[in-house]
Every structure is written in C-alpha cells, then in structure tokens.
Amino acid sequence: MALSVAATIRKTRCLSNVRYFGALGTNLQRGLVTKAQQDEFEENGVICLRNVFNQHWLKTVEKGIHQNILSPSLHCDWLTNEKDGKSLFFNDYFNFNNIYEYNSYVRESPVTEIAQEITNSKKMGLFHEHVFYKDKGSMRETPWHHDQAYYPFDGNKNCSIWMPTRQVSKSCSLKFIKGSHHINKWFVPRLFKSNENYIDIDELPQEEREKAHDIREVVDGVKDKDILQWHLQPGDCLVFHMKTIHGTDSSFSNQKRIVISTRWLGEDITYCQRPWPTSPPKEFLPKDLNFDDFIVENKHFMGQVKKMYNDGEEDKLYNRLSS
C-alpha cells in the first residue's frame, strides 16, 4: 500500500518537463569542510569525511533506491551472477527530479555544501545522482577508471560524493590511486561488464590517438603505498575528484551495499568533445550549449533542481510511507 501511495503522488506531482541538471550552491553557509581537508582533497584527489549524514538521510536514500529498483529508468543497468542468474548489481542515474527521496537529499542534506566547500567553488551545480545496489555475497570487480573521461566536460572544480547507507568494509570499498587526478592524460573509459575499453585507440585518427591513453599504462604498475581505501560507517562519505583513478576489488560481503553518488560541477567546468561516446547522450544536453562554454553560465543546463512537493506534503508522504 505504501508504494502505491508514493507512486500516485509521484505521478501527479513529478515535474517531468524539467531538465536533469541543476544549480544549487551559490550562497551557502560554510563550515562543513576545513582548510586541511580541502588541501588533502587537492593533494590526493580523494578524502573520507566522517559522520556527516544523519539517520534521516540514510533512511531517505534507502527509500529512494528501493523505489528506483521497482521503477527503474531507461538508464538502469543490471549485472547478474552467471552461475545462478540472480541479481548482483543494480545501478541507475538521472532520477533526482523524478524520485522524491533523491530530490530531498540533493536539496536539503549537507551534500551541496560539502561539494562547494571541498572544491572551493563560488558556484556549484548538480550534474546528476547515480545509485548503486549490490546484493550480499560476492562482489564483482569494478575496473580501474576515472569518471571525467566518461563526461563531455573539462575543468578542475568538480567532485563526486559517494555516500553508503550501510557499513562498507575496507575490502569492499572503493580504492583510489593517490594523486592520480594530477596525471595530465585522458584514459579511455572502460565497460564494466567486460573490463574492455570503449574503443580501440589504434583505430582513432592520429590527432585523437595522441590524446587517448589506456589506463593500464598507470594501474599495472601501481604500488600498495599509492592506494587509498577506507572502512566506512553509515554517515561517512568519500569525496573524490572526477579524474582520480578508482575501482573495486572482487570480494565477499555478508551485507548489501547501497550507495548514492552525486556528481558536482564548479564554475570552471566547460563543455568539450571526446573521441568516444559520453554520458549523458548528446540529446539530453541543451541545444544552445557550445564547445568551450562554461556550464554554470548556461541557464538551460543549470536550471533549478525542482522541489517536487508543496510545503506540508513531504511530511504527509513520509508518514504514509512509514505506516
């Protein structure tokens, strides 16, 4: 009954005509991130922040992901265990103006302030949310990659905030190559299902071939001392630069892993072209967005993240979902 109520409210209140992108951080109160933490992020390309999200936000995100799994978007992806055919891994993205709990999280939780402060940005725009659900049991390896190569954006003031709702052991958590965001190379994106590159670099035109690199140039020789990895408790989060190389090991966990990751763009981010397919597809971008344009200056790209419900209706929804 609770889900049918939520679905009904979403059907009548969801703003389906708004764009997926949103400007949130402009005049936020500062104080969640220290100067030392900003410096650590700049040096290493990743930082672990402890106990910054309370139980309300953990429960809110889990409710949203539960609804998302029941009603996935066209962007969703399922990876299954080849032995028994059971679901192992679900992910979906670009739903924050369609699922109330995501909308509330990006509008009202500390996540926007963290993104703006850690990057020291005057303006901060939400690119999108990305959620991950992994069943307990065996965890598939996630290949080494850096996120920004998947996107048509250049610039330095950006970050992803990876927030698990449950405890994540160190062996099951993301691992990062310290300082790899300073490597002045673009690594070809990799397909998670096959661990193969999006494209064959040798098939690119000469000019493009010189700009594209195989990530194995770096990761095959990485030493343990250069890898950063943390055990995470509920309320903790990882904040990392979109050029920081990261992945996960294959592992076993006796509990589910439920995560929301939000991608944030600052004032120096520009629209660019890559010699491989990017996310989101071009048809999702504003028609007046040109190469080298600053993202935060495009009024269509950076339209407000829409509040999905009128005042007072949010509490009613929570009460009915919880009953």
SVG drawing of the C-alpha trace seen along z (x, -y; Angstrom):
<svg xmlns="http://www.w3.org/2000/svg" viewBox="-2 -34 57 56">
<polyline fill="none" stroke="black" stroke-width="0.4" points="0.0,0.0 2.8,-2.4 4.5,-2.1 1.2,-2.6 0.6,-5.8 4.1,-7.0 3.6,-6.1 0.3,-8.0 1.8,-11.1 4.8,-10.9 2.5,-10.6 0.6,-13.7 3.5,-15.8 6.6,-14.8 7.9,-17.6 8.5,-15.7 9.2,-18.8 12.3,-19.9 15.8,-19.2 18.1,-16.8 20.6,-19.4 20.5,-21.9 22.3,-24.8 22.2,-24.6 25.2,-26.0 25.7,-29.8 25.2,-31.4 25.6,-28.5 26.8,-28.7 30.3,-27.5 31.9,-25.3 31.4,-21.6 34.9,-21.3 38.2,-22.5 41.1,-24.1 43.2,-21.0 40.5,-18.8 40.5,-21.0 44.3,-20.6 44.1,-16.9 41.5,-16.6 43.7,-18.8 46.8,-16.7 45.3,-13.2 42.2,-13.6 40.0,-11.9 39.1,-12.3 37.0,-10.4 34.6,-12.6 33.2,-11.0 29.7,-11.2 28.4,-14.0 25.0,-12.4 22.5,-11.5 20.0,-8.6 17.3,-10.7 19.3,-11.0 20.4,-7.3 16.8,-6.2 15.7,-8.7 18.2,-7.5 17.4,-3.8 13.7,-4.5 14.5,-6.2 16.7,-3.4 14.0,-0.9 11.5,-2.8 14.1,-3.2 14.7,0.6 10.9,1.1 10.6,-1.6 13.9,-1.9 14.7,-4.4 15.9,-3.7 19.4,-4.4 19.5,-1.5 21.8,1.5 21.6,5.0 24.6,7.2 23.8,10.8 25.6,13.8 26.2,16.1 26.0,19.2 22.5,18.8 21.1,15.8 20.3,13.9 20.8,10.2 24.1,9.0 24.3,5.4 21.9,2.6 22.7,-1.0 20.6,-3.9 21.0,-7.6 19.4,-10.9 16.4,-10.5 16.6,-13.3 13.7,-15.2 11.6,-12.0 12.2,-10.4 11.2,-12.4 13.9,-11.0 16.7,-11.9 15.3,-15.3 15.2,-15.9 18.7,-14.6 20.3,-16.9 18.2,-19.9 18.3,-19.6 21.1,-17.4 24.7,-18.6 25.8,-17.2 25.7,-20.5 27.7,-22.4 30.3,-19.7 30.7,-19.8 31.0,-23.5 33.4,-23.8 35.7,-20.9 36.3,-22.4 36.3,-26.0 33.8,-26.9 31.7,-30.1 29.0,-28.3 28.2,-24.6 25.8,-22.7 24.5,-19.2 25.2,-17.1 23.3,-14.0 22.9,-11.4 24.0,-7.8 22.8,-5.0 24.2,-1.5 22.8,1.6 24.8,4.8 23.3,7.9 25.2,9.5 27.5,12.2 30.1,12.0 31.1,8.5 32.2,8.1 35.4,6.2 34.9,2.7 37.8,1.9 40.1,-1.0 38.8,-4.1 38.3,-7.9 34.9,-9.3 35.6,-12.6 36.6,-10.7 33.0,-9.4 31.7,-13.0 31.9,-15.8 33.4,-18.2 36.8,-19.8 37.8,-21.7 39.2,-21.1 36.5,-22.2 34.4,-19.1 33.8,-16.2 31.7,-13.1 30.3,-12.4 29.9,-8.6 27.6,-8.0 26.8,-4.5 23.8,-4.0 25.3,-0.9 28.7,0.1 31.2,0.9 34.3,2.9 37.6,1.7 38.0,4.7 34.6,3.9 35.0,0.2 36.3,-2.0 40.1,-2.1 41.9,-5.1 45.3,-5.8 46.6,-8.7 47.2,-11.9 46.2,-10.4 43.9,-13.3 47.1,-15.3 48.1,-13.0 47.8,-15.0 46.2,-12.3 42.7,-11.2 42.2,-7.5 39.7,-5.8 36.5,-4.8 36.1,-1.1 33.0,1.1 32.2,2.5 30.7,5.7 33.7,6.7 36.5,4.6 37.3,3.6 38.0,0.1 35.1,-1.8 37.2,-2.0 40.4,-0.7 42.9,-3.5 44.7,-2.4 41.6,-3.0 41.4,-6.7 42.7,-9.4 46.3,-10.3 45.4,-13.6 42.9,-11.9 45.1,-8.9 47.8,-11.2 45.2,-12.4 43.8,-9.0 45.5,-6.6 45.0,-3.1 44.6,-3.2 46.7,-0.1 49.7,-2.3 49.3,-3.5 47.4,-0.8 49.6,2.1 52.5,0.7 50.7,-0.8 52.1,-0.1 50.2,0.6 51.5,-2.5 49.9,-4.6 46.4,-3.1 43.9,-4.8 41.0,-2.8 38.7,-3.2 36.3,-1.3 33.1,-3.3 30.4,-3.6 26.8,-4.8 27.0,-8.6 30.5,-8.7 31.2,-9.6 34.0,-9.6 34.6,-12.8 36.8,-12.4 37.9,-14.4 36.4,-13.1 39.9,-12.5 41.0,-10.4 41.5,-6.8 39.5,-4.4 37.8,-0.9 37.0,2.0 38.3,5.5 36.2,8.6 35.2,9.5 32.6,11.1 30.3,9.2 27.7,10.5 25.5,7.5 24.1,5.4 25.9,2.3 23.5,-0.6 25.1,-3.8 24.2,-7.2 26.9,-9.1 26.3,-12.7 28.3,-14.4 29.1,-18.2 30.4,-20.8 32.0,-24.1 32.4,-27.4 35.5,-26.4 33.8,-23.4 33.4,-23.7 31.7,-21.6 34.0,-19.6 34.2,-16.9 35.6,-13.4 36.6,-10.9 34.3,-8.3 30.7,-8.1 30.0,-10.2 27.3,-10.3 24.8,-11.8 23.8,-11.3 24.0,-14.5 20.2,-14.7 20.0,-15.3 22.1,-18.4 20.8,-21.9 20.8,-22.8 22.4,-26.1 25.4,-24.6 28.5,-25.0 32.0,-23.6 34.1,-25.6 31.0,-27.1 31.1,-27.4 28.5,-25.0 27.4,-27.3 26.7,-30.1 24.2,-28.1 20.7,-28.9 19.2,-25.8 21.8,-23.4 21.9,-24.9 18.2,-25.3 17.0,-25.0 16.6,-21.5 12.9,-21.5 11.2,-20.9 8.8,-18.1 6.2,-18.7 4.4,-21.6 5.2,-22.5 3.5,-20.2 3.0,-17.3 6.5,-16.0 5.6,-15.1 2.4,-13.5 4.2,-11.4 6.8,-10.2 4.0,-9.4 2.1,-7.3 5.2,-5.5 6.2,-4.6 2.8,-3.3"/>
</svg>
